[in-house]
């Protein structure tokens, strides 16, 4: 009979997620995980698998947490176009407030592990989810007469997904304030 876990796997996963987010996949060693999770290697391997499997589970958790907020923001009652604008501004504001300049774990994964098929599937699936949620909000805005009829909601959603991920990358730089302020305002003009 197996031993009962003496730790909360969800709490440990969140600690691992924060560590990977702060340091990146390659820079995080198994010893770093042991030290930060305060677990033995056997417990980590037995619960999550190796470092790579733990990383992928951490990215999945990050995606689950982030997309719930995005869906809530963009499907709330009221002006759909205002919700899209507020979302873009929120991405920029949160990137500017990120003192550690961690960026987005999903974007960091795309940049750090471009050849990893499993990581690539997670990134692609999340980008497609973002596209779907934004397209839905833009379709609603067009149906309500907020977005001009000649605007392509799918094309705009894809543009915004790319913009939001770019915001996270630029948010990691020393020129972020200057670039993000101008970029956000230029991008939002496309919605008028």
Beta strands, then each sheet from edge to edge (+ up, - down):
end
